Amino acid sequence: MLSKVNLQKIRKVLISRTDNIGDIILTLPLISECKSYFKNVKIVFLTRNVIADLLKGYEDIDDFIFLDEYKSYYELLKKIRLEKFDIVFSAYPRFELALIFFLAKIKYRIGTAYRGYSFLYNVQVREHRKFAEKHEAQYNLNLLNAVTGEESKSLIFKFKITETEKNKLQNKLKEKYGFNPEYKFIIIHPGSRNSAIDLPLNILQEYINVFFRDYKDYKIVITGTKQDEVCVKLLLQHFENELGKKIFNFVSEFNLRELATLIELSSLFISNSTGPIHIAGALGKKIIGFYPNSAPMSPTRWRPLSKYAKILTPVKNPLNMNEITAEQILRCTDELLKM
């Protein structure tokens, strides 16, 4: 396979990842490694426009193609053919896209060896991601490794939240919600859009009680999307007297860039396995994450990549999130906030 790829002639690279926010974020190290390996190349990211706010101006991405903006696959094919890419890395294999890359005559097409349409890729990577033996970001990097013959494990993120962005968000929080920029706060993100098995809400409620028992000078911020509103309403039903004082509900209030800025300002991010936990990971934040222990959803593949992340999983029954206790979460909180 390696003899097929003339690495010296790579000038224009397409990287394709078109699924969920967390998955897209975990493709960023592949982008940076490609930028480092192929000198003087243009890198274009084929992705979804849901991520546009977050990745605006991201270092190492020269341009975007947003899948959602094309009315048909034929229109997308015309765009990709016009761009004349030398190589494409398909981090999220889909038949329609694999066919487009083939019909667009991209010379080197890198993708999985284990799909019925894998013949459309001419460099095939023999790894089964479903077994979750490696982290998702490493699986993505291995697409490049299959071409270079080297074994890169460089999991680098290049998010930069500016002071201007921080000040703008702090002003918005103060003016709209009475949230003082001087507050120390943690974030709880209780939903996961069914990407994994969630921690039961009653455990989070118990945690909130013990947290305020020990951390009286902190606030709690709740984040989520519009789809999380019912979940958050149930979570906060016993804390109505604390809303706007000790607990602030910011569900569906921010775009992804603002959410990233809020996470950057926080002292700790607490979440199930979902997209924002990977934003926190990419920012190198202190994190407590809740994960089942079954292969498709396990932390081996999906944990956030911050060195300050603590992951809690069930011990006896890999799918029973009730095994995780509020006291366990509090112990992790103590370890992280007292670092």
C-alpha positions as semicolon CSV with decimal commas, in nm:
position;residue;x (nm);y (nm);z (nm)
1;M;0,000;0,000;0,000
2;L;0,271;0,250;0,096
3;S;0,435;0,227;-0,245
4;K;0,118;0,372;-0,396
5;V;0,147;0,705;-0,215
6;N;0,397;0,963;-0,340
7;L;0,419;1,173;-0,027
8;Q;0,629;1,445;-0,192
9;K;0,346;1,539;-0,431
10;I;0,076;1,598;-0,170
11;R;-0,036;1,961;-0,192
12;K;-0,405;1,952;-0,109
13;V;-0,556;1,736;0,166
14;L;-0,923;1,662;0,239
15;I;-1,017;1,524;0,581
16;S;-1,374;1,400;0,617
17;R;-1,570;1,369;0,944
18;T;-1,943;1,436;0,926
19;D;-2,106;1,285;1,235
20;N;-2,135;1,424;1,591
21;I;-1,963;1,713;1,767
22;G;-1,741;1,500;1,993
23;D;-1,634;1,278;1,704
24;I;-1,548;1,582;1,495
25;I;-1,339;1,731;1,775
26;L;-1,145;1,405;1,810
27;T;-1,046;1,436;1,442
28;L;-0,856;1,762;1,507
29;P;-0,528;1,589;1,606
30;L;-0,528;1,414;1,267
31;I;-0,564;1,753;1,099
32;S;-0,272;1,901;1,293
33;E;-0,055;1,597;1,230
34;C;-0,127;1,616;0,856
35;K;-0,035;1,986;0,859
36;S;0,292;1,901;1,030
37;Y;0,377;1,602;0,812
38;F;0,286;1,734;0,466
39;K;0,479;2,057;0,430
40;N;0,315;2,352;0,252
41;V;-0,021;2,183;0,205
42;K;-0,373;2,319;0,209
43;I;-0,601;2,126;0,444
44;V;-0,977;2,132;0,391
45;F;-1,215;1,982;0,648
46;L;-1,535;1,821;0,518
47;T;-1,769;1,832;0,817
48;R;-2,107;1,960;0,939
49;N;-2,194;2,326;0,986
50;V;-2,304;2,261;1,346
51;I;-1,935;2,289;1,430
52;A;-1,873;2,610;1,233
53;D;-1,887;2,849;1,532
54;L;-1,649;2,638;1,737
55;L;-1,384;2,585;1,468
56;K;-1,387;2,932;1,315
57;G;-1,024;3,036;1,273
58;Y;-0,891;2,703;1,401
59;E;-0,518;2,673;1,337
60;D;-0,421;2,412;1,073
61;I;-0,761;2,419;0,897
62;D;-0,731;2,626;0,582
63;D;-1,088;2,588;0,460
64;F;-1,414;2,402;0,522
65;I;-1,668;2,219;0,313
66;F;-1,993;2,185;0,508
67;L;-2,194;1,881;0,406
68;D;-2,524;2,040;0,516
69;E;-2,486;2,325;0,269
70;Y;-2,519;2,103;-0,040
71;K;-2,865;2,020;-0,171
72;S;-2,751;1,691;-0,322
73;Y;-2,455;1,458;-0,330
74;Y;-2,415;1,551;-0,695
75;E;-2,357;1,915;-0,597
76;L;-2,103;1,800;-0,338
77;L;-1,929;1,584;-0,599
78;K;-1,895;1,884;-0,830
79;K;-1,740;2,088;-0,548
80;I;-1,491;1,819;-0,448
81;R;-1,398;1,745;-0,809
82;L;-1,335;2,116;-0,864
83;E;-1,101;2,132;-0,563
84;K;-0,865;1,865;-0,710
85;F;-0,753;1,710;-0,384
86;D;-0,445;1,486;-0,385
87;I;-0,552;1,275;-0,087
88;V;-0,855;1,222;0,136
89;F;-0,871;1,072;0,485
90;S;-1,215;0,930;0,560
91;A;-1,244;0,930;0,940
92;Y;-1,618;0,855;0,932
93;P;-1,678;0,614;0,644
94;R;-2,001;0,644;0,451
95;F;-2,081;0,484;0,116
96;E;-2,206;0,807;-0,044
97;L;-1,890;0,994;0,050
98;A;-1,657;0,709;-0,044
99;L;-1,825;0,702;-0,386
100;I;-1,790;1,078;-0,424
101;F;-1,417;1,061;-0,345
102;F;-1,380;0,783;-0,604
103;L;-1,581;0,965;-0,872
104;A;-1,395;1,290;-0,799
105;K;-1,076;1,098;-0,889
106;I;-0,892;1,184;-0,569
107;K;-0,570;0,994;-0,623
108;Y;-0,521;0,860;-0,269
109;R;-0,832;0,759;-0,072
110;I;-0,769;0,641;0,283
111;G;-1,040;0,450;0,471
112;T;-1,148;0,135;0,649
113;A;-1,095;-0,209;0,501
114;Y;-1,409;-0,351;0,663
115;R;-1,708;-0,211;0,475
116;G;-1,883;-0,353;0,173
117;Y;-1,771;-0,049;-0,025
118;S;-1,409;-0,048;0,099
119;F;-1,292;-0,123;-0,254
120;L;-1,354;0,248;-0,316
121;Y;-1,056;0,323;-0,090
122;N;-0,714;0,245;-0,237
123;V;-0,533;0,261;0,098
124;Q;-0,728;0,046;0,342
125;V;-0,678;0,051;0,719
126;R;-0,735;-0,282;0,889
127;E;-0,876;-0,180;1,227
128;H;-1,216;-0,253;1,383
129;R;-1,315;0,052;1,586
130;K;-1,615;-0,131;1,734
131;F;-1,383;-0,330;1,962
132;A;-1,273;-0,002;2,128
133;E;-0,916;-0,117;2,186
134;K;-0,778;0,235;2,123
135;H;-0,894;0,590;2,164
136;E;-1,102;0,736;1,881
137;A;-0,843;1,009;1,821
138;Q;-0,575;0,741;1,779
139;Y;-0,791;0,550;1,532
140;N;-0,813;0,876;1,335
141;L;-0,436;0,928;1,349
142;N;-0,384;0,574;1,225
143;L;-0,533;0,678;0,891
144;L;-0,225;0,895;0,843
145;N;0,004;0,630;0,988
146;A;-0,117;0,389;0,718
147;V;0,021;0,629;0,458
148;T;0,346;0,737;0,625
149;G;0,446;0,403;0,776
150;E;0,523;0,590;1,098
151;E;0,348;0,554;1,432
152;S;0,228;0,896;1,538
153;K;0,054;0,932;1,874
154;S;0,052;1,311;1,879
155;L;-0,288;1,406;2,021
156;I;-0,265;1,783;1,993
157;F;-0,549;2,038;2,003
158;K;-0,503;2,403;1,911
159;F;-0,807;2,578;2,054
160;K;-0,738;2,938;2,149
161;I;-1,003;3,128;2,348
162;T;-0,908;3,495;2,338
163;E;-0,933;3,745;2,622
164;T;-1,177;3,942;2,405
165;E;-1,407;3,638;2,384
166;K;-1,384;3,584;2,759
167;N;-1,465;3,947;2,836
168;K;-1,755;3,951;2,589
169;L;-1,912;3,641;2,744
170;Q;-1,858;3,766;3,099
171;N;-2,034;4,090;3,012
172;K;-2,323;3,896;2,859
173;L;-2,351;3,677;3,168
174;K;-2,351;3,977;3,400
175;E;-2,597;4,189;3,202
176;K;-2,845;3,914;3,110
177;Y;-2,826;3,681;3,411
178;G;-2,665;3,876;3,693
179;F;-2,376;3,630;3,686
180;N;-2,073;3,808;3,832
181;P;-1,740;3,757;3,648
182;E;-1,574;3,704;3,986
183;Y;-1,779;3,392;4,063
184;K;-1,596;3,062;4,093
185;F;-1,810;2,799;3,927
186;I;-1,831;2,443;3,804
187;I;-2,036;2,320;3,507
188;I;-2,271;2,022;3,509
189;H;-2,380;1,904;3,164
190;P;-2,640;1,632;3,241
191;G;-2,753;1,524;2,893
192;S;-2,579;1,316;2,628
193;R;-2,827;1,298;2,336
194;N;-2,830;0,921;2,387
195;S;-2,468;0,879;2,280
196;A;-2,410;0,671;2,593
197;I;-2,588;0,566;2,914
198;D;-2,640;0,868;3,139
199;L;-2,576;0,897;3,508
200;P;-2,917;0,894;3,682
201;L;-3,042;1,242;3,773
202;N;-3,102;1,152;4,137
203;I;-2,727;1,093;4,179
204;L;-2,651;1,435;4,031
205;Q;-2,910;1,589;4,262
206;E;-2,744;1,426;4,561
207;Y;-2,406;1,546;4,436
208;I;-2,530;1,906;4,410
209;N;-2,638;1,890;4,774
210;V;-2,305;1,755;4,901
211;F;-2,112;1,992;4,676
212;F;-2,276;2,299;4,830
213;R;-2,220;2,150;5,174
214;D;-1,842;2,158;5,115
215;Y;-1,804;2,437;4,855
216;K;-2,014;2,725;4,976
217;D;-1,821;2,986;4,774
218;Y;-1,885;2,818;4,438
219;K;-2,173;2,841;4,192
220;I;-2,305;2,564;3,967
221;V;-2,380;2,629;3,600
222;I;-2,603;2,387;3,409
223;T;-2,547;2,360;3,033
224;G;-2,712;2,166;2,753
225;T;-2,902;2,193;2,427
226;K;-3,273;2,251;2,374
227;Q;-3,313;1,872;2,371
228;D;-3,188;1,867;2,731
229;E;-3,454;2,103;2,868
230;V;-3,679;1,830;3,009
231;C;-3,382;1,651;3,165
232;V;-3,258;1,974;3,324
233;K;-3,606;2,064;3,450
234;L;-3,618;1,729;3,631
235;L;-3,266;1,778;3,766
236;L;-3,347;2,122;3,908
237;Q;-3,698;2,057;4,039
238;H;-3,573;2,044;4,400
239;F;-3,352;2,353;4,368
240;E;-3,597;2,624;4,268
241;N;-3,492;2,848;4,558
242;E;-3,130;2,831;4,445
243;L;-3,187;2,930;4,080
244;G;-3,022;3,259;3,992
245;K;-2,838;3,257;4,324
246;K;-2,626;2,943;4,357
247;I;-2,739;2,755;4,046
248;F;-2,763;2,907;3,698
249;N;-2,949;2,736;3,416
250;F;-2,785;2,822;3,083
251;V;-2,939;2,543;2,876
252;S;-2,964;2,632;2,503
253;E;-2,833;2,983;2,568
254;F;-2,502;2,970;2,381
255;N;-2,352;2,871;2,051
256;L;-2,062;2,625;2,062
257;R;-1,795;2,894;2,065
258;E;-1,959;3,064;2,362
259;L;-1,995;2,728;2,536
260;A;-1,623;2,663;2,483
261;T;-1,550;3,006;2,633
262;L;-1,771;2,929;2,934
263;I;-1,591;2,597;2,982
264;E;-1,256;2,776;2,963
265;L;-1,369;3,010;3,243
266;S;-1,494;2,728;3,466
267;S;-1,308;2,547;3,744
268;L;-1,445;2,200;3,663
269;F;-1,661;2,034;3,395
270;I;-1,886;1,740;3,490
271;S;-2,063;1,541;3,221
272;N;-2,175;1,217;3,067
273;S;-2,008;1,102;2,745
274;T;-2,114;1,368;2,496
275;G;-1,975;1,635;2,265
276;P;-1,903;1,913;2,519
277;I;-1,688;1,682;2,733
278;H;-1,452;1,666;2,434
279;I;-1,453;2,045;2,409
280;A;-1,344;2,049;2,774
281;G;-1,084;1,782;2,700
282;A;-0,945;1,972;2,403
283;L;-0,913;2,279;2,626
284;G;-0,721;2,076;2,887
285;K;-0,978;2,143;3,159
286;K;-1,043;1,959;3,484
287;I;-1,315;1,705;3,409
288;I;-1,525;1,438;3,578
289;G;-1,683;1,206;3,323
290;F;-1,935;0,922;3,361
291;Y;-1,898;0,625;3,128
292;P;-2,042;0,274;3,101
293;N;-1,787;-0,004;3,073
294;S;-1,915;-0,171;2,755
295;A;-1,686;-0,170;2,450
296;P;-1,878;0,061;2,213
297;M;-1,919;0,332;2,480
298;S;-1,615;0,271;2,701
299;P;-1,370;0,538;2,818
300;T;-1,091;0,348;2,642
301;R;-1,229;0,481;2,316
302;W;-1,424;0,789;2,422
303;R;-1,267;0,948;2,731
304;P;-1,183;1,320;2,708
305;L;-0,817;1,382;2,634
306;S;-0,733;1,624;2,915
307;K;-0,465;1,502;3,154
308;Y;-0,688;1,640;3,431
309;A;-0,982;1,411;3,351
310;K;-1,118;1,166;3,608
311;I;-1,350;0,897;3,477
312;L;-1,608;0,712;3,686
313;T;-1,749;0,382;3,559
314;P;-1,959;0,100;3,707
315;V;-1,754;-0,185;3,855
316;K;-1,989;-0,483;3,896
317;N;-2,234;-0,434;3,610
318;P;-2,072;-0,247;3,318
319;L;-2,402;-0,083;3,220
320;N;-2,539;0,001;3,565
321;M;-2,463;0,371;3,614
322;N;-2,642;0,357;3,951
323;E;-2,322;0,210;4,091
324;I;-2,158;0,554;4,072
325;T;-2,223;0,754;4,390
326;A;-2,240;1,122;4,478
327;E;-1,960;1,069;4,730
328;Q;-1,735;0,927;4,456
329;I;-1,802;1,235;4,245
330;L;-1,728;1,459;4,543
331;R;-1,396;1,283;4,609
332;C;-1,296;1,345;4,248
333;T;-1,408;1,708;4,287
334;D;-1,188;1,747;4,594
335;E;-0,886;1,604;4,415
336;L;-0,931;1,830;4,114
337;L;-1,026;2,158;4,282
338;K;-0,750;2,126;4,540
339;M;-0,476;2,067;4,280
